[in-house]
Amino acid sequence: MAGFKDLKGQGHTATLFMAFLYFDMSFMVWTMLGPLSTEIAEALALGGHILTAGEKATLLSLPILSGAILRIVLGFSVDKLGPKTTALISQMIVILSLLTAFYMGNTITYEILLVVALGLGFAGAAFAVALPQAGQWYPPKLQGVVLGIAGAGNIGVVIDFLLAPKIAEYYGWYAVFGVGAAMAIIVFIAYAFLAKDAPADIYTSRPKKIKDYIKLLGDKDTWWFSLFYAISFGGFVGFAGYMKVYLMNTYQADMSAFGLNILDESNVKVIAGYFGALCIFAGAVLRPVGGSTADKVGGVKSLYFFYGLVAALVAITALIDLPFYAAIFVLFLIMANLGMANGAVFQLVPQRFGKDIGIMTGLVGCAGGLGGTALIKTLGWSKGTFGGYTEGFLIFTAVVLVAIVGLSLVKTRWRTTWGVQAGGRI
């Protein structure tokens, strides 16, 4: 089983660390609107704009959608310009977006927030840069743990949920964007000095043309991996982005009582951030475990297990009126298994498409972002149409079951064709 100790003497440690840090910072920024959703809605209401459930879902899903599409663009740029140049340009755009929201403050409008949300999509697209940059330095047998480490940067969303509501409570919601901009600038400088693209003797870049993207889209495995990642990463980022809205709408009284009794804290928005962080932390930190598990037993077998648990747990959430503490425990397990599934999917992708990993990270990453966008919009639709989330959860459960059926359809072909020469467990 490939583990962290196997990385010793391999690859480039500084680049792996900076890929993690860059993705961590980017993921924190990308999902910043989620933990601030209530505060932003209240600020807009004071200006006369009362957000509907649909508008709130649109605002939360727009960075996810933008990031999904930009992952293809940045994946193409990685092949053309290299990961480092692509990352530096992308980070500059994100910093400018953060500063815009910070300086406009409470004078900002919903429409300008939508533009800021689009800019934050460049942070979400960092996935298509950080993972290839880290993976290019390491051999196939270590791809699961390496990409799991780089991908564990999604722990940034945990930082959001822990700190953003508290900063907003004391200094205003826009101060969070100022803090984010300052942190992003620090990471930008560190990344510029420490991160390096893999040299030609380790990884040879093969710049692709548009027709090469079209060719890969004609490969049915591209679509299978896109489906699987739309479930795992889409589920993770979708639930993360909508977590605070869901908890505030469903368990506000319970969280308020918890805060007053346990934490001496009366701000239920902050309490929602704490519980959201707890659930999201599981998925973020366990992504490398999923990749490492897939290295040992195979990506397909791992996904069977992770997806099966997710389907069962989401169905329970949909059909049973769970008490608060039980609901948090179930959400914790859902996010944990989605996070491990992320690692398992990207244990398989570089084995199947090693020569096209830049493009494939963009394409599959785009599918993950689209999955997250669809999940947020589905939950918002469910709340707006039916007054609850049962229908939204059941739709997601059905899609997970489709993915499980898909695994059964491809596993034998994968193991007897490209899997034979892949260099890792399928």
C-alpha positions as CSV (number, residue, x, y, z in Angstrom):
1,M,0.0,0.0,0.0
2,A,1.5,3.3,-1.1
3,G,1.7,5.7,1.9
4,F,3.3,8.9,2.9
5,K,6.6,7.3,3.8
6,D,6.9,6.1,0.2
7,L,7.2,9.7,-0.9
8,K,10.6,10.1,0.7
9,G,13.2,10.7,-1.9
10,Q,10.6,10.9,-4.7
11,G,9.4,14.0,-6.6
12,H,9.7,17.5,-5.3
13,T,8.5,18.1,-1.8
14,A,8.3,21.9,-2.0
15,T,6.1,21.8,-5.1
16,L,3.8,19.2,-3.5
17,F,3.4,21.3,-0.4
18,M,2.8,24.5,-2.5
19,A,0.3,22.6,-4.7
20,F,-1.5,21.7,-1.5
21,L,-1.3,25.3,-0.1
22,Y,-2.3,26.9,-3.3
23,F,-5.3,24.6,-3.6
24,D,-6.1,25.0,0.1
25,M,-6.2,28.8,-0.3
26,S,-8.1,28.6,-3.6
27,F,-10.7,26.2,-2.2
28,M,-11.2,28.5,0.8
29,V,-11.8,31.5,-1.4
30,W,-13.9,29.5,-3.9
31,T,-16.4,28.5,-1.3
32,M,-16.4,31.7,0.8
33,L,-19.9,32.7,-0.1
34,G,-21.4,29.5,1.5
35,P,-20.5,30.3,5.2
36,L,-21.4,34.0,4.6
37,S,-24.7,33.3,2.9
38,T,-26.8,34.4,5.8
39,E,-24.8,37.5,6.5
40,I,-24.8,38.6,2.9
41,A,-28.5,38.0,2.6
42,E,-29.1,40.2,5.6
43,A,-26.9,43.0,4.2
44,L,-28.7,42.9,0.9
45,A,-32.0,43.0,2.7
46,L,-31.0,46.2,4.4
47,G,-30.5,47.6,1.0
48,G,-33.9,46.6,-0.1
49,H,-33.1,43.3,-2.0
50,I,-34.7,40.3,-0.3
51,L,-33.1,37.2,-1.7
52,T,-35.4,34.4,-2.8
53,A,-34.4,30.7,-2.3
54,G,-33.6,30.6,-6.0
55,E,-31.4,33.7,-5.9
56,K,-29.5,32.5,-2.9
57,A,-28.9,29.1,-4.7
58,T,-27.8,31.0,-7.8
59,L,-25.3,33.1,-5.9
60,L,-23.9,30.1,-4.1
61,S,-23.7,27.9,-7.2
62,L,-22.2,30.5,-9.6
63,P,-18.6,30.2,-8.3
64,I,-19.0,26.4,-8.6
65,L,-20.3,26.7,-12.2
66,S,-17.6,29.3,-13.2
67,G,-14.9,27.1,-11.6
68,A,-16.2,24.1,-13.5
69,I,-16.0,25.7,-16.9
70,L,-12.6,27.4,-16.1
71,R,-11.1,24.0,-15.1
72,I,-11.2,23.1,-18.8
73,V,-9.7,26.5,-19.8
74,L,-6.9,26.2,-17.1
75,G,-6.3,22.5,-18.0
76,F,-5.6,23.7,-21.5
77,S,-3.4,26.4,-20.2
78,V,-1.4,23.9,-18.1
79,D,-0.5,22.1,-21.3
80,K,0.3,25.3,-23.2
81,L,1.9,27.6,-20.6
82,G,2.8,25.2,-17.8
83,P,1.2,24.8,-14.3
84,K,3.1,27.6,-12.6
85,T,2.4,30.4,-15.1
86,T,-1.2,29.3,-15.2
87,A,-1.5,29.4,-11.4
88,L,0.0,32.8,-11.1
89,I,-2.3,34.4,-13.6
90,S,-5.3,32.7,-12.0
91,Q,-4.4,33.8,-8.5
92,M,-4.1,37.4,-9.6
93,I,-7.7,37.4,-10.9
94,V,-8.9,35.9,-7.7
95,I,-7.1,38.5,-5.6
96,L,-8.7,41.3,-7.6
97,S,-12.2,39.8,-7.1
98,L,-11.7,39.6,-3.4
99,L,-10.5,43.2,-3.2
100,T,-13.5,44.3,-5.2
101,A,-16.0,42.8,-2.6
102,F,-13.9,44.1,0.3
103,Y,-13.7,47.7,-0.9
104,M,-17.3,47.9,-2.0
105,G,-18.5,46.5,1.4
106,N,-22.2,47.1,2.2
107,T,-22.7,49.2,-0.9
108,I,-22.3,46.1,-3.1
109,T,-25.3,45.0,-5.1
110,Y,-26.5,41.5,-5.9
111,E,-25.5,41.9,-9.5
112,I,-21.9,42.9,-8.6
113,L,-21.8,40.0,-6.2
114,L,-22.6,37.7,-9.1
115,V,-19.6,39.2,-11.0
116,V,-17.4,38.6,-7.9
117,A,-18.7,35.1,-7.8
118,L,-17.7,34.5,-11.4
119,G,-14.2,35.8,-10.5
120,L,-14.0,33.4,-7.6
121,G,-14.5,30.6,-10.1
122,F,-10.8,31.0,-11.0
123,A,-10.0,29.8,-7.5
124,G,-12.2,26.7,-8.0
125,A,-10.4,26.0,-11.3
126,A,-7.1,25.7,-9.3
127,F,-7.9,22.0,-9.1
128,A,-6.9,21.7,-12.8
129,V,-3.5,23.3,-12.0
130,A,-2.5,22.0,-8.6
131,L,-3.1,18.4,-9.2
132,P,-1.3,18.1,-12.5
133,Q,1.6,20.1,-11.1
134,A,2.0,17.7,-8.1
135,G,1.3,14.6,-10.1
136,Q,3.8,15.3,-12.8
137,W,6.7,14.8,-10.4
138,Y,5.7,11.3,-9.2
139,P,5.4,7.8,-10.7
140,P,2.1,6.0,-11.3
141,K,2.2,3.8,-8.1
142,L,2.2,7.0,-6.0
143,Q,-0.5,8.9,-7.8
144,G,-3.3,8.0,-5.4
145,V,-1.5,9.4,-2.3
146,V,0.2,12.3,-4.1
147,L,-3.0,13.6,-5.7
148,G,-4.8,12.9,-2.5
149,I,-2.4,15.2,-0.6
150,A,-2.7,17.9,-3.2
151,G,-6.4,17.5,-3.4
152,A,-6.7,17.7,0.4
153,G,-6.3,21.4,-0.1
154,N,-10.1,21.4,-0.1
155,I,-9.7,21.6,3.7
156,G,-9.8,25.3,3.0
157,V,-13.6,25.2,3.1
158,V,-13.3,24.1,6.8
159,I,-11.3,27.2,7.6
160,D,-14.1,29.2,5.9
161,F,-16.8,27.8,8.1
162,L,-14.8,28.1,11.3
163,L,-13.5,31.7,10.8
164,A,-15.7,33.5,8.3
165,P,-18.9,33.8,10.4
166,K,-16.9,35.0,13.4
167,I,-15.0,37.6,11.4
168,A,-18.2,38.8,9.9
169,E,-19.8,39.1,13.4
170,Y,-17.2,41.5,14.6
171,Y,-16.1,43.4,11.5
172,G,-18.8,42.8,8.8
173,W,-19.1,40.2,6.1
174,Y,-16.9,42.2,3.7
175,A,-14.0,42.0,6.1
176,V,-13.8,38.3,5.3
177,F,-13.0,39.1,1.7
178,G,-10.2,41.5,2.9
179,V,-8.7,38.8,5.1
180,G,-9.0,36.4,2.2
181,A,-7.2,38.8,-0.2
182,A,-4.3,39.3,2.3
183,M,-3.9,35.5,2.7
184,A,-4.1,35.0,-1.0
185,I,-1.3,37.5,-1.6
186,I,1.0,35.7,0.9
187,V,0.3,32.4,-0.8
188,F,0.9,34.0,-4.2
189,I,4.4,35.2,-3.2
190,A,5.3,31.8,-1.6
191,Y,4.1,29.9,-4.6
192,A,6.1,32.1,-7.0
193,F,9.3,31.3,-5.2
194,L,8.9,27.7,-4.1
195,A,6.8,25.9,-6.7
196,K,8.4,24.4,-9.8
197,D,7.2,22.7,-12.9
198,A,8.6,19.2,-13.5
199,P,11.6,19.1,-15.7
200,A,11.6,17.4,-19.1
201,D,13.5,14.4,-17.9
202,I,10.7,13.6,-15.4
203,Y,7.6,14.8,-17.3
204,T,7.4,15.9,-20.9
205,S,4.7,18.3,-21.7
206,R,2.6,17.5,-24.8
207,P,0.6,20.7,-25.6
208,K,-2.8,19.7,-27.0
209,K,-5.0,21.4,-29.5
210,I,-8.8,21.8,-29.4
211,K,-9.2,18.7,-31.5
212,D,-7.4,16.7,-28.8
213,Y,-10.0,17.8,-26.3
214,I,-12.7,16.8,-28.7
215,K,-11.0,13.4,-29.2
216,L,-10.9,12.8,-25.5
217,L,-14.6,13.7,-25.3
218,G,-15.2,11.0,-27.8
219,D,-13.7,8.4,-25.4
220,K,-16.4,6.8,-23.3
221,D,-14.1,6.5,-20.3
222,T,-13.9,10.3,-20.1
223,W,-17.7,10.4,-19.6
224,W,-17.6,7.6,-17.0
225,F,-14.9,9.4,-14.9
226,S,-16.9,12.7,-15.3
227,L,-19.9,11.0,-13.9
228,F,-18.0,9.5,-11.0
229,Y,-16.4,12.8,-10.1
230,A,-19.6,14.7,-10.5
231,I,-20.9,12.5,-7.8
232,S,-18.0,12.6,-5.4
233,F,-16.5,16.0,-5.8
234,G,-19.8,17.5,-6.9
235,G,-21.5,16.1,-3.8
236,F,-18.7,17.3,-1.6
237,V,-18.6,20.9,-2.8
238,G,-22.4,21.1,-3.3
239,F,-23.1,20.0,0.3
240,A,-20.3,22.2,1.5
241,G,-21.6,25.3,-0.3
242,Y,-25.2,24.8,0.8
243,M,-24.4,23.4,4.3
244,K,-25.0,26.6,6.2
245,V,-28.3,27.4,4.4
246,Y,-29.5,23.8,5.1
247,L,-28.5,23.9,8.8
248,M,-30.1,27.4,9.3
249,N,-33.3,26.4,7.6
250,T,-33.6,23.0,9.3
251,Y,-31.9,23.1,12.8
252,Q,-31.7,26.8,13.7
253,A,-33.4,26.4,17.1
254,D,-31.3,23.3,18.0
255,M,-28.1,25.1,17.1
256,S,-29.1,28.2,19.1
257,A,-29.8,26.0,22.2
258,F,-26.5,24.2,21.7
259,G,-24.6,27.5,21.6
260,L,-26.2,28.9,24.7
261,N,-25.9,25.7,26.7
262,I,-22.4,24.6,25.7
263,L,-20.5,27.4,24.1
264,D,-22.0,30.5,25.7
265,E,-22.6,31.6,22.2
266,S,-25.8,33.3,21.1
267,N,-25.0,33.9,17.4
268,V,-26.6,30.9,15.6
269,K,-24.9,31.8,12.4
270,V,-21.5,31.2,14.0
271,I,-22.8,27.9,15.5
272,A,-23.9,26.8,12.0
273,G,-20.4,27.6,10.8
274,Y,-18.9,25.3,13.5
275,F,-21.1,22.4,12.7
276,G,-20.6,22.9,9.0
277,A,-16.8,22.9,9.5
278,L,-17.0,19.7,11.5
279,C,-18.9,17.9,8.7
280,I,-16.8,19.3,5.9
281,F,-13.5,18.6,7.7
282,A,-14.2,14.9,7.4
283,G,-14.4,15.0,3.6
284,A,-11.4,17.3,3.2
285,V,-8.9,15.5,5.5
286,L,-9.9,12.0,4.3
287,R,-9.3,12.5,0.6
288,P,-5.7,11.2,0.8
289,V,-7.0,8.2,2.7
290,G,-9.4,7.4,-0.2
291,G,-6.5,7.7,-2.6
292,S,-4.3,5.5,-0.5
293,T,-7.1,2.9,0.0
294,A,-7.6,2.8,-3.8
295,D,-3.8,2.2,-4.3
296,K,-4.2,-0.8,-2.0
297,V,-7.5,-2.5,-3.0
298,G,-8.2,-0.7,-6.4
299,G,-10.2,2.3,-7.3
300,V,-13.3,0.5,-8.4
301,K,-13.7,-1.6,-5.3
302,S,-13.1,1.5,-3.2
303,L,-15.8,3.5,-5.1
304,Y,-18.3,0.7,-4.6
305,F,-17.9,1.0,-0.9
306,F,-17.8,4.8,-0.7
307,Y,-20.7,5.3,-3.0
308,G,-22.8,2.6,-1.4
309,L,-22.5,4.3,2.0
310,V,-23.3,7.8,0.5
311,A,-26.4,6.5,-1.2
312,A,-27.7,4.9,2.1
313,L,-26.9,7.9,4.3
314,V,-28.4,10.5,2.0
315,A,-31.5,8.4,1.6
316,I,-31.8,8.2,5.5
317,T,-31.4,12.0,5.6
318,A,-34.2,12.4,3.0
319,L,-36.7,9.9,4.5
320,I,-36.2,10.1,8.2
321,D,-36.7,13.2,10.3
322,L,-33.5,12.9,12.2
323,P,-32.9,14.7,15.5
324,F,-30.2,17.4,15.4
325,Y,-27.2,15.4,16.7
326,A,-28.0,12.3,14.6
327,A,-28.3,14.6,11.5
328,I,-24.9,16.1,12.1
329,F,-23.4,12.6,12.6
330,V,-24.9,11.4,9.3
331,L,-23.8,14.5,7.4
332,F,-20.3,13.9,8.8
333,L,-20.3,10.4,7.4
334,I,-21.7,11.6,4.1
335,M,-18.9,14.1,3.7
336,A,-16.2,11.7,4.8
337,N,-17.2,9.1,2.2
338,L,-17.5,11.7,-0.6
339,G,-14.0,13.0,0.3
340,M,-12.5,9.5,0.1
341,A,-14.3,8.9,-3.1
342,N,-12.6,11.9,-4.6
343,G,-9.3,10.4,-3.8
344,A,-10.3,7.1,-5.3
345,V,-11.5,8.6,-8.6
346,F,-8.2,10.4,-9.0
347,Q,-6.3,7.2,-8.3
348,L,-7.8,5.9,-11.5
349,V,-7.7,8.9,-13.8
350,P,-3.9,9.3,-14.2
351,Q,-3.6,5.5,-14.8
352,R,-6.1,5.7,-17.7
353,F,-5.1,9.1,-19.1
354,G,-1.5,9.6,-17.9
355,K,-0.3,11.2,-21.1
356,D,-3.3,13.6,-21.1
357,I,-3.5,14.3,-17.3
358,G,-3.7,18.1,-17.8
359,I,-6.7,17.9,-20.1
360,M,-8.4,15.2,-18.2
361,T,-8.0,17.0,-14.8
362,G,-9.7,19.9,-16.4
363,L,-12.5,17.9,-18.1
364,V,-13.2,15.7,-15.1
365,G,-12.8,18.6,-12.7
366,C,-15.3,20.5,-14.8
367,A,-17.8,17.7,-14.3
368,G,-17.2,17.8,-10.6
369,G,-18.0,21.5,-10.5
370,L,-21.1,21.0,-12.6
371,G,-22.2,18.3,-10.3
372,G,-21.8,20.7,-7.3
373,T,-23.7,23.4,-9.2
374,A,-26.5,21.0,-10.0
375,L,-26.7,19.8,-6.3
376,I,-26.9,23.3,-4.9
377,K,-29.6,24.3,-7.4
378,T,-31.5,21.1,-6.8
379,L,-31.5,21.7,-3.0
380,G,-32.6,25.3,-3.6
381,W,-35.3,24.2,-5.9
382,S,-36.5,21.6,-3.5
383,K,-36.7,24.1,-0.7
384,G,-38.4,26.7,-2.8
385,T,-40.9,24.3,-4.4
386,F,-41.7,21.9,-1.6
387,G,-40.6,23.8,1.5
388,G,-38.1,21.1,2.4
389,Y,-35.2,19.1,1.2
390,T,-36.5,15.5,0.9
391,E,-37.0,15.6,-2.9
392,G,-33.5,17.2,-3.4
393,F,-31.8,14.5,-1.3
394,L,-33.7,11.7,-3.1
395,I,-32.6,13.0,-6.5
396,F,-29.0,12.9,-5.4
397,T,-29.4,9.4,-4.0
398,A,-30.7,8.2,-7.4
399,V,-27.8,9.7,-9.2
400,V,-25.3,7.9,-6.8
401,L,-27.1,4.6,-7.5
402,V,-26.7,5.3,-11.3
403,A,-22.9,5.7,-10.7
404,I,-22.8,2.4,-8.8
405,V,-24.4,0.7,-11.7
406,G,-21.9,2.4,-14.0
407,L,-19.0,0.9,-12.0
408,S,-20.5,-2.6,-12.6
409,L,-20.6,-1.9,-16.3
410,V,-17.0,-0.8,-16.7
411,K,-14.9,-2.7,-14.1
412,T,-14.2,-5.8,-16.2
413,R,-13.3,-3.9,-19.3
414,W,-11.0,-1.5,-17.4
415,R,-9.2,-4.4,-15.6
416,T,-8.6,-6.4,-18.8
417,T,-7.6,-3.5,-21.1
418,W,-5.7,-0.4,-20.0
419,G,-5.6,-1.6,-16.4
420,V,-3.2,-4.4,-17.3
421,Q,-0.4,-1.9,-18.1
422,A,-1.6,0.9,-15.8
423,G,1.0,0.4,-13.0
424,G,-1.5,0.5,-10.2
425,R,-4.5,-1.3,-8.8
426,I,-7.7,-0.9,-10.7
